[in-house]
Amino acid sequence: MSSYEIYIAIVIMAVVNYFTRVFPFLFFRKNDLPPYVVFIEKFFPAVIMTILIVYSVKDVDFSLAPYGLKELGGIAFTALLHITLKNYLISIFAGTIFYMALVQYF
């Protein structure tokens, strides 16, 4: 890439980043949010947790040792955290860290 192309890419990324930051203030000036935004706000954390579960078990062969114990342990740990703490962010981040530690060190 030439310097000219790099500068154009930086400007485009800056404009897109600025638009995503300003978007909510431009289009949602009223206090009440549209129903689709409320729907996304309500169900998005559960969707993210489902995606993480599918990602963690998609390549597991349950017929070979260790029979998916690491993945199931990560899922159980995340579920336990969420049931006890009722906080999606803590559950997602701590569960992901726990799963990655199991995969890397055990």
C-alpha positions as CSV (number, residue, x, y, z in Angstrom):
1,M,0.0,0.0,0.0
2,S,1.2,3.5,-0.8
3,S,1.1,6.3,1.8
4,Y,-1.9,7.8,0.0
5,E,-3.9,4.6,0.4
6,I,-3.0,4.4,4.1
7,Y,-4.1,8.0,4.7
8,I,-7.4,7.3,2.9
9,A,-8.0,4.2,5.0
10,I,-7.3,6.1,8.2
11,V,-9.8,8.9,7.2
12,I,-12.5,6.3,6.3
13,M,-12.0,4.5,9.6
14,A,-12.1,7.7,11.6
15,V,-15.4,8.8,9.9
16,V,-17.0,5.4,10.4
17,N,-15.9,5.4,14.1
18,Y,-17.2,8.9,14.6
19,F,-20.5,8.0,13.0
20,T,-21.0,5.0,15.2
21,R,-20.4,7.1,18.3
22,V,-22.8,9.9,17.2
23,F,-25.5,7.6,15.8
24,P,-27.4,7.1,19.0
25,F,-27.5,10.8,19.8
26,L,-28.7,11.7,16.3
27,F,-31.5,9.1,15.9
28,F,-32.7,8.5,19.5
29,R,-33.1,12.0,20.9
30,K,-36.4,11.2,22.6
31,N,-36.4,9.4,25.9
32,D,-38.3,6.4,24.6
33,L,-36.4,3.9,22.5
34,P,-37.9,2.1,19.5
35,P,-39.2,-1.4,20.2
36,Y,-36.4,-3.1,18.2
37,V,-33.7,-1.4,20.2
38,V,-35.4,-2.5,23.5
39,F,-35.6,-6.1,22.0
40,I,-31.9,-6.0,21.2
41,E,-31.0,-4.6,24.6
42,K,-33.0,-7.4,26.3
43,F,-31.9,-10.4,24.3
44,F,-28.3,-9.5,23.0
45,P,-26.4,-10.8,26.1
46,A,-28.1,-14.2,25.9
47,V,-27.4,-14.4,22.2
48,I,-23.7,-13.7,22.9
49,M,-23.6,-16.4,25.5
50,T,-25.2,-18.9,23.1
51,I,-22.6,-18.0,20.4
52,L,-19.8,-18.6,23.0
53,I,-21.3,-22.0,23.9
54,V,-21.6,-23.1,20.3
55,Y,-18.1,-21.8,19.5
56,S,-16.6,-23.8,22.5
57,V,-18.3,-27.1,21.5
58,K,-18.3,-26.9,17.7
59,D,-15.1,-28.9,17.2
60,V,-15.3,-31.2,20.2
61,D,-15.2,-35.0,19.6
62,F,-17.0,-36.4,22.5
63,S,-15.9,-39.9,21.7
64,L,-12.2,-39.2,22.4
65,A,-10.5,-38.4,25.7
66,P,-10.9,-36.0,27.5
67,Y,-14.5,-36.2,26.1
68,G,-15.2,-32.5,26.1
69,L,-14.6,-32.1,29.8
70,K,-12.8,-28.7,29.3
71,E,-15.6,-27.3,27.3
72,L,-18.3,-28.6,29.5
73,G,-16.4,-27.3,32.5
74,G,-16.2,-23.8,31.0
75,I,-19.9,-23.9,30.2
76,A,-20.8,-25.1,33.7
77,F,-18.5,-22.5,35.3
78,T,-20.1,-19.7,33.2
79,A,-23.6,-20.9,34.0
80,L,-22.8,-21.1,37.7
81,L,-21.4,-17.5,37.7
82,H,-24.4,-16.2,35.9
83,I,-26.9,-18.0,38.2
84,T,-25.1,-16.7,41.3
85,L,-24.1,-13.2,40.2
86,K,-26.8,-12.3,37.6
87,N,-24.3,-10.2,35.6
88,Y,-23.8,-11.0,31.9
89,L,-20.5,-9.2,31.6
90,I,-18.8,-10.9,34.5
91,S,-20.2,-14.3,33.3
92,I,-19.1,-13.8,29.8
93,F,-15.6,-12.5,30.5
94,A,-14.8,-14.8,33.5
95,G,-16.2,-17.8,31.8
96,T,-14.2,-17.1,28.7
97,I,-11.0,-16.6,30.7
98,F,-11.7,-19.8,32.6
99,Y,-12.3,-21.8,29.4
100,M,-9.1,-20.4,27.8
101,A,-7.1,-21.3,30.9
102,L,-8.5,-24.9,30.8
103,V,-7.6,-25.2,27.1
104,Q,-4.1,-23.7,27.4
105,Y,-2.9,-25.2,30.7
106,F,-4.7,-28.5,31.2
